[in-house]
Amino acid sequence: MIVQRYPEPFVAPMRQELTTLGFEELRTPDEVDQAVARPGTTLLVVNSVCGCAAGKARPGIALALRNTTRPTHLTTVFAGADLESTAQARAHLAPYPPSSPSIALLKDGKVAFMLERRDIEGRPAQSIAEILAQAFDAHC
């Protein structure tokens, strides 16, 4: 089976939307494992090229990070581009099924809160920001 990856010039601007906010890109499975193992809270975003990532998830995340309470670590993998690291991130998010985009808040390596694609698609960015801010306040 041939697996196609999105070309890097195509995904680079979408990566940058999160890295300019301070997100650490996890490009290998080992980087994912190391990030998840850190103590504290980790926001793990499975980024995507889809419209709901562009119009809802990434803008909602940016708004949520204005909250006084924030996760200790900000991390991201890119579905369709970083295949191995995305698969490893999804393994840490079980029992949630693969979903992109998705936004997970992990506390000491365990999922404390999760927004799946189905939770993102029907909401505007402001609503996603409010939900994330509440999760930050509850778990960070």
PyMOL commands that place a pseudoatom at each C-alpha (Angstrom):
pseudoatom trace, name=CA, resn=MET, resi=1, chain=A, elem=C, hetatm=0, pos=[0.000, 0.000, 0.000]
pseudoatom trace, name=CA, resn=ILE, resi=2, chain=A, elem=C, hetatm=0, pos=[1.331, 3.432, -0.982]
pseudoatom trace, name=CA, resn=VAL, resi=3, chain=A, elem=C, hetatm=0, pos=[0.658, 6.149, 1.559]
pseudoatom trace, name=CA, resn=GLN, resi=4, chain=A, elem=C, hetatm=0, pos=[0.637, 9.680, 0.223]
pseudoatom trace, name=CA, resn=ARG, resi=5, chain=A, elem=C, hetatm=0, pos=[1.736, 12.562, 2.402]
pseudoatom trace, name=CA, resn=TYR, resi=6, chain=A, elem=C, hetatm=0, pos=[0.668, 16.131, 1.847]
pseudoatom trace, name=CA, resn=PRO, resi=7, chain=A, elem=C, hetatm=0, pos=[3.552, 18.129, 0.336]
pseudoatom trace, name=CA, resn=GLU, resi=8, chain=A, elem=C, hetatm=0, pos=[5.380, 20.190, 2.951]
pseudoatom trace, name=CA, resn=PRO, resi=9, chain=A, elem=C, hetatm=0, pos=[4.943, 23.526, 1.106]
pseudoatom trace, name=CA, resn=PHE, resi=10, chain=A, elem=C, hetatm=0, pos=[1.202, 22.887, 1.229]
pseudoatom trace, name=CA, resn=VAL, resi=11, chain=A, elem=C, hetatm=0, pos=[1.009, 22.215, 4.989]
pseudoatom trace, name=CA, resn=ALA, resi=12, chain=A, elem=C, hetatm=0, pos=[3.708, 24.652, 6.170]
pseudoatom trace, name=CA, resn=PRO, resi=13, chain=A, elem=C, hetatm=0, pos=[1.355, 27.645, 6.595]
pseudoatom trace, name=CA, resn=MET, resi=14, chain=A, elem=C, hetatm=0, pos=[-1.090, 25.471, 8.554]
pseudoatom trace, name=CA, resn=ARG, resi=15, chain=A, elem=C, hetatm=0, pos=[1.725, 24.259, 10.810]
pseudoatom trace, name=CA, resn=GLN, resi=16, chain=A, elem=C, hetatm=0, pos=[2.825, 27.838, 11.341]
pseudoatom trace, name=CA, resn=GLU, resi=17, chain=A, elem=C, hetatm=0, pos=[-0.579, 28.868, 12.670]
pseudoatom trace, name=CA, resn=LEU, resi=18, chain=A, elem=C, hetatm=0, pos=[0.150, 26.762, 15.739]
pseudoatom trace, name=CA, resn=THR, resi=19, chain=A, elem=C, hetatm=0, pos=[3.924, 27.114, 15.997]
pseudoatom trace, name=CA, resn=THR, resi=20, chain=A, elem=C, hetatm=0, pos=[3.617, 30.906, 16.125]
pseudoatom trace, name=CA, resn=LEU, resi=21, chain=A, elem=C, hetatm=0, pos=[1.420, 30.383, 19.191]
pseudoatom trace, name=CA, resn=GLY, resi=22, chain=A, elem=C, hetatm=0, pos=[4.236, 28.427, 20.837]
pseudoatom trace, name=CA, resn=PHE, resi=23, chain=A, elem=C, hetatm=0, pos=[3.282, 24.874, 19.874]
pseudoatom trace, name=CA, resn=GLU, resi=24, chain=A, elem=C, hetatm=0, pos=[6.035, 22.297, 19.658]
pseudoatom trace, name=CA, resn=GLU, resi=25, chain=A, elem=C, hetatm=0, pos=[5.780, 20.100, 16.579]
pseudoatom trace, name=CA, resn=LEU, resi=26, chain=A, elem=C, hetatm=0, pos=[6.168, 16.415, 17.288]
pseudoatom trace, name=CA, resn=ARG, resi=27, chain=A, elem=C, hetatm=0, pos=[7.547, 14.928, 14.086]
pseudoatom trace, name=CA, resn=THR, resi=28, chain=A, elem=C, hetatm=0, pos=[8.582, 11.459, 15.285]
pseudoatom trace, name=CA, resn=PRO, resi=29, chain=A, elem=C, hetatm=0, pos=[6.976, 8.781, 17.461]
pseudoatom trace, name=CA, resn=ASP, resi=30, chain=A, elem=C, hetatm=0, pos=[9.780, 9.218, 20.027]
pseudoatom trace, name=CA, resn=GLU, resi=31, chain=A, elem=C, hetatm=0, pos=[9.068, 12.945, 20.279]
pseudoatom trace, name=CA, resn=VAL, resi=32, chain=A, elem=C, hetatm=0, pos=[5.393, 12.122, 20.921]
pseudoatom trace, name=CA, resn=ASP, resi=33, chain=A, elem=C, hetatm=0, pos=[6.266, 9.637, 23.666]
pseudoatom trace, name=CA, resn=GLN, resi=34, chain=A, elem=C, hetatm=0, pos=[8.655, 12.092, 25.331]
pseudoatom trace, name=CA, resn=ALA, resi=35, chain=A, elem=C, hetatm=0, pos=[6.110, 14.915, 25.202]
pseudoatom trace, name=CA, resn=VAL, resi=36, chain=A, elem=C, hetatm=0, pos=[3.298, 12.819, 26.623]
pseudoatom trace, name=CA, resn=ALA, resi=37, chain=A, elem=C, hetatm=0, pos=[5.535, 11.567, 29.445]
pseudoatom trace, name=CA, resn=ARG, resi=38, chain=A, elem=C, hetatm=0, pos=[6.249, 15.065, 30.760]
pseudoatom trace, name=CA, resn=PRO, resi=39, chain=A, elem=C, hetatm=0, pos=[4.590, 15.993, 34.040]
pseudoatom trace, name=CA, resn=GLY, resi=40, chain=A, elem=C, hetatm=0, pos=[1.866, 18.609, 34.044]
pseudoatom trace, name=CA, resn=THR, resi=41, chain=A, elem=C, hetatm=0, pos=[-0.716, 19.327, 31.399]
pseudoatom trace, name=CA, resn=THR, resi=42, chain=A, elem=C, hetatm=0, pos=[-0.149, 18.950, 27.674]
pseudoatom trace, name=CA, resn=LEU, resi=43, chain=A, elem=C, hetatm=0, pos=[-2.409, 20.244, 24.937]
pseudoatom trace, name=CA, resn=LEU, resi=44, chain=A, elem=C, hetatm=0, pos=[-2.018, 17.842, 22.012]
pseudoatom trace, name=CA, resn=VAL, resi=45, chain=A, elem=C, hetatm=0, pos=[-3.537, 19.018, 18.737]
pseudoatom trace, name=CA, resn=VAL, resi=46, chain=A, elem=C, hetatm=0, pos=[-3.931, 16.690, 15.782]
pseudoatom trace, name=CA, resn=ASN, resi=47, chain=A, elem=C, hetatm=0, pos=[-3.767, 19.347, 13.078]
pseudoatom trace, name=CA, resn=SER, resi=48, chain=A, elem=C, hetatm=0, pos=[-5.335, 18.876, 9.664]
pseudoatom trace, name=CA, resn=VAL, resi=49, chain=A, elem=C, hetatm=0, pos=[-5.794, 20.464, 6.242]
pseudoatom trace, name=CA, resn=CYS, resi=50, chain=A, elem=C, hetatm=0, pos=[-9.588, 20.326, 6.450]
pseudoatom trace, name=CA, resn=GLY, resi=51, chain=A, elem=C, hetatm=0, pos=[-11.830, 23.365, 6.608]
pseudoatom trace, name=CA, resn=CYS, resi=52, chain=A, elem=C, hetatm=0, pos=[-12.926, 22.762, 10.186]
pseudoatom trace, name=CA, resn=ALA, resi=53, chain=A, elem=C, hetatm=0, pos=[-9.276, 22.841, 11.284]
pseudoatom trace, name=CA, resn=ALA, resi=54, chain=A, elem=C, hetatm=0, pos=[-8.701, 26.099, 9.411]
pseudoatom trace, name=CA, resn=GLY, resi=55, chain=A, elem=C, hetatm=0, pos=[-11.922, 27.888, 10.275]
pseudoatom trace, name=CA, resn=LYS, resi=56, chain=A, elem=C, hetatm=0, pos=[-12.753, 26.500, 13.685]
pseudoatom trace, name=CA, resn=ALA, resi=57, chain=A, elem=C, hetatm=0, pos=[-10.077, 24.475, 15.495]
pseudoatom trace, name=CA, resn=ARG, resi=58, chain=A, elem=C, hetatm=0, pos=[-6.935, 26.585, 15.001]
pseudoatom trace, name=CA, resn=PRO, resi=59, chain=A, elem=C, hetatm=0, pos=[-8.721, 29.928, 15.541]
pseudoatom trace, name=CA, resn=GLY, resi=60, chain=A, elem=C, hetatm=0, pos=[-10.508, 28.483, 18.591]
pseudoatom trace, name=CA, resn=ILE, resi=61, chain=A, elem=C, hetatm=0, pos=[-7.228, 27.266, 20.041]
pseudoatom trace, name=CA, resn=ALA, resi=62, chain=A, elem=C, hetatm=0, pos=[-5.653, 30.691, 19.526]
pseudoatom trace, name=CA, resn=LEU, resi=63, chain=A, elem=C, hetatm=0, pos=[-8.531, 32.342, 21.379]
pseudoatom trace, name=CA, resn=ALA, resi=64, chain=A, elem=C, hetatm=0, pos=[-8.457, 29.775, 24.197]
pseudoatom trace, name=CA, resn=LEU, resi=65, chain=A, elem=C, hetatm=0, pos=[-4.779, 30.435, 24.829]
pseudoatom trace, name=CA, resn=ARG, resi=66, chain=A, elem=C, hetatm=0, pos=[-5.708, 33.958, 25.940]
pseudoatom trace, name=CA, resn=ASN, resi=67, chain=A, elem=C, hetatm=0, pos=[-7.196, 32.327, 29.049]
pseudoatom trace, name=CA, resn=THR, resi=68, chain=A, elem=C, hetatm=0, pos=[-5.348, 33.012, 32.283]
pseudoatom trace, name=CA, resn=THR, resi=69, chain=A, elem=C, hetatm=0, pos=[-5.019, 29.302, 32.996]
pseudoatom trace, name=CA, resn=ARG, resi=70, chain=A, elem=C, hetatm=0, pos=[-3.192, 27.399, 30.274]
pseudoatom trace, name=CA, resn=PRO, resi=71, chain=A, elem=C, hetatm=0, pos=[-1.609, 23.993, 29.754]
pseudoatom trace, name=CA, resn=THR, resi=72, chain=A, elem=C, hetatm=0, pos=[2.029, 23.576, 30.715]
pseudoatom trace, name=CA, resn=HIS, resi=73, chain=A, elem=C, hetatm=0, pos=[2.975, 22.240, 27.276]
pseudoatom trace, name=CA, resn=LEU, resi=74, chain=A, elem=C, hetatm=0, pos=[1.599, 22.937, 23.791]
pseudoatom trace, name=CA, resn=THR, resi=75, chain=A, elem=C, hetatm=0, pos=[2.205, 20.192, 21.221]
pseudoatom trace, name=CA, resn=THR, resi=76, chain=A, elem=C, hetatm=0, pos=[0.964, 19.229, 17.775]
pseudoatom trace, name=CA, resn=VAL, resi=77, chain=A, elem=C, hetatm=0, pos=[1.154, 16.527, 15.130]
pseudoatom trace, name=CA, resn=PHE, resi=78, chain=A, elem=C, hetatm=0, pos=[-0.069, 16.933, 11.559]
pseudoatom trace, name=CA, resn=ALA, resi=79, chain=A, elem=C, hetatm=0, pos=[-2.394, 14.276, 10.158]
pseudoatom trace, name=CA, resn=GLY, resi=80, chain=A, elem=C, hetatm=0, pos=[-1.614, 13.469, 6.550]
pseudoatom trace, name=CA, resn=ALA, resi=81, chain=A, elem=C, hetatm=0, pos=[1.914, 14.834, 6.803]
pseudoatom trace, name=CA, resn=ASP, resi=82, chain=A, elem=C, hetatm=0, pos=[3.539, 13.362, 9.910]
pseudoatom trace, name=CA, resn=LEU, resi=83, chain=A, elem=C, hetatm=0, pos=[2.043, 9.896, 9.607]
pseudoatom trace, name=CA, resn=GLU, resi=84, chain=A, elem=C, hetatm=0, pos=[4.153, 8.064, 12.161]
pseudoatom trace, name=CA, resn=SER, resi=85, chain=A, elem=C, hetatm=0, pos=[3.969, 10.716, 14.871]
pseudoatom trace, name=CA, resn=THR, resi=86, chain=A, elem=C, hetatm=0, pos=[0.227, 11.115, 14.302]
pseudoatom trace, name=CA, resn=ALA, resi=87, chain=A, elem=C, hetatm=0, pos=[-0.279, 7.364, 14.688]
pseudoatom trace, name=CA, resn=GLN, resi=88, chain=A, elem=C, hetatm=0, pos=[1.728, 7.430, 17.923]
pseudoatom trace, name=CA, resn=ALA, resi=89, chain=A, elem=C, hetatm=0, pos=[-0.248, 10.408, 19.250]
pseudoatom trace, name=CA, resn=ARG, resi=90, chain=A, elem=C, hetatm=0, pos=[-3.503, 8.623, 18.468]
pseudoatom trace, name=CA, resn=ALA, resi=91, chain=A, elem=C, hetatm=0, pos=[-2.272, 5.574, 20.372]
pseudoatom trace, name=CA, resn=HIS, resi=92, chain=A, elem=C, hetatm=0, pos=[-1.936, 7.801, 23.455]
pseudoatom trace, name=CA, resn=LEU, resi=93, chain=A, elem=C, hetatm=0, pos=[-5.461, 9.127, 22.902]
pseudoatom trace, name=CA, resn=ALA, resi=94, chain=A, elem=C, hetatm=0, pos=[-7.151, 5.707, 23.013]
pseudoatom trace, name=CA, resn=PRO, resi=95, chain=A, elem=C, hetatm=0, pos=[-9.950, 4.792, 23.485]
pseudoatom trace, name=CA, resn=TYR, resi=96, chain=A, elem=C, hetatm=0, pos=[-10.892, 7.801, 21.354]
pseudoatom trace, name=CA, resn=PRO, resi=97, chain=A, elem=C, hetatm=0, pos=[-10.964, 6.834, 17.667]
pseudoatom trace, name=CA, resn=PRO, resi=98, chain=A, elem=C, hetatm=0, pos=[-8.668, 8.566, 15.140]
pseudoatom trace, name=CA, resn=SER, resi=99, chain=A, elem=C, hetatm=0, pos=[-9.989, 12.038, 14.448]
pseudoatom trace, name=CA, resn=SER, resi=100, chain=A, elem=C, hetatm=0, pos=[-8.541, 15.044, 12.713]
pseudoatom trace, name=CA, resn=PRO, resi=101, chain=A, elem=C, hetatm=0, pos=[-8.630, 17.657, 13.737]
pseudoatom trace, name=CA, resn=SER, resi=102, chain=A, elem=C, hetatm=0, pos=[-8.806, 16.822, 17.397]
pseudoatom trace, name=CA, resn=ILE, resi=103, chain=A, elem=C, hetatm=0, pos=[-7.722, 18.578, 20.554]
pseudoatom trace, name=CA, resn=ALA, resi=104, chain=A, elem=C, hetatm=0, pos=[-6.712, 16.630, 23.649]
pseudoatom trace, name=CA, resn=LEU, resi=105, chain=A, elem=C, hetatm=0, pos=[-5.714, 17.867, 27.066]
pseudoatom trace, name=CA, resn=LEU, resi=106, chain=A, elem=C, hetatm=0, pos=[-3.517, 15.358, 28.846]
pseudoatom trace, name=CA, resn=LYS, resi=107, chain=A, elem=C, hetatm=0, pos=[-2.697, 15.517, 32.520]
pseudoatom trace, name=CA, resn=ASP, resi=108, chain=A, elem=C, hetatm=0, pos=[0.397, 13.572, 33.544]
pseudoatom trace, name=CA, resn=GLY, resi=109, chain=A, elem=C, hetatm=0, pos=[0.142, 11.548, 30.326]
pseudoatom trace, name=CA, resn=LYS, resi=110, chain=A, elem=C, hetatm=0, pos=[-3.557, 10.629, 30.605]
pseudoatom trace, name=CA, resn=VAL, resi=111, chain=A, elem=C, hetatm=0, pos=[-6.394, 12.139, 28.563]
pseudoatom trace, name=CA, resn=ALA, resi=112, chain=A, elem=C, hetatm=0, pos=[-8.314, 14.513, 30.818]
pseudoatom trace, name=CA, resn=PHE, resi=113, chain=A, elem=C, hetatm=0, pos=[-10.377, 16.173, 28.080]
pseudoatom trace, name=CA, resn=MET, resi=114, chain=A, elem=C, hetatm=0, pos=[-10.961, 15.580, 24.379]
pseudoatom trace, name=CA, resn=LEU, resi=115, chain=A, elem=C, hetatm=0, pos=[-12.559, 17.426, 21.489]
pseudoatom trace, name=CA, resn=GLU, resi=116, chain=A, elem=C, hetatm=0, pos=[-13.007, 15.200, 18.478]
pseudoatom trace, name=CA, resn=ARG, resi=117, chain=A, elem=C, hetatm=0, pos=[-13.738, 16.332, 14.930]
pseudoatom trace, name=CA, resn=ARG, resi=118, chain=A, elem=C, hetatm=0, pos=[-17.455, 15.738, 15.513]
pseudoatom trace, name=CA, resn=ASP, resi=119, chain=A, elem=C, hetatm=0, pos=[-17.266, 18.166, 18.460]
pseudoatom trace, name=CA, resn=ILE, resi=120, chain=A, elem=C, hetatm=0, pos=[-15.458, 20.785, 16.361]
pseudoatom trace, name=CA, resn=GLU, resi=121, chain=A, elem=C, hetatm=0, pos=[-17.324, 20.703, 13.022]
pseudoatom trace, name=CA, resn=GLY, resi=122, chain=A, elem=C, hetatm=0, pos=[-20.597, 22.251, 14.175]
pseudoatom trace, name=CA, resn=ARG, resi=123, chain=A, elem=C, hetatm=0, pos=[-19.189, 24.958, 16.430]
pseudoatom trace, name=CA, resn=PRO, resi=124, chain=A, elem=C, hetatm=0, pos=[-17.738, 28.389, 15.716]
pseudoatom trace, name=CA, resn=ALA, resi=125, chain=A, elem=C, hetatm=0, pos=[-14.204, 29.180, 16.862]
pseudoatom trace, name=CA, resn=GLN, resi=126, chain=A, elem=C, hetatm=0, pos=[-15.448, 31.252, 19.813]
pseudoatom trace, name=CA, resn=SER, resi=127, chain=A, elem=C, hetatm=0, pos=[-17.445, 28.305, 21.152]
pseudoatom trace, name=CA, resn=ILE, resi=128, chain=A, elem=C, hetatm=0, pos=[-14.429, 26.000, 20.832]
pseudoatom trace, name=CA, resn=ALA, resi=129, chain=A, elem=C, hetatm=0, pos=[-12.341, 28.599, 22.680]
pseudoatom trace, name=CA, resn=GLU, resi=130, chain=A, elem=C, hetatm=0, pos=[-14.868, 28.730, 25.520]
pseudoatom trace, name=CA, resn=ILE, resi=131, chain=A, elem=C, hetatm=0, pos=[-14.976, 24.947, 25.827]
pseudoatom trace, name=CA, resn=LEU, resi=132, chain=A, elem=C, hetatm=0, pos=[-11.177, 24.740, 25.858]
pseudoatom trace, name=CA, resn=ALA, resi=133, chain=A, elem=C, hetatm=0, pos=[-10.878, 27.549, 28.419]
pseudoatom trace, name=CA, resn=GLN, resi=134, chain=A, elem=C, hetatm=0, pos=[-13.264, 25.656, 30.706]
pseudoatom trace, name=CA, resn=ALA, resi=135, chain=A, elem=C, hetatm=0, pos=[-11.156, 22.520, 30.276]
pseudoatom trace, name=CA, resn=PHE, resi=136, chain=A, elem=C, hetatm=0, pos=[-7.996, 24.508, 31.071]
pseudoatom trace, name=CA, resn=ASP, resi=137, chain=A, elem=C, hetatm=0, pos=[-9.604, 25.919, 34.213]
pseudoatom trace, name=CA, resn=ALA, resi=138, chain=A, elem=C, hetatm=0, pos=[-10.756, 22.447, 35.314]
pseudoatom trace, name=CA, resn=HIS, resi=139, chain=A, elem=C, hetatm=0, pos=[-7.560, 20.498, 34.591]
pseudoatom trace, name=CA, resn=CYS, resi=140, chain=A, elem=C, hetatm=0, pos=[-4.562, 22.870, 34.479]
for i in range(1, 140): cmd.bond("trace and resi %d" % i, "trace and resi %d" % (i + 1))
show_as sticks, trace
zoom trace
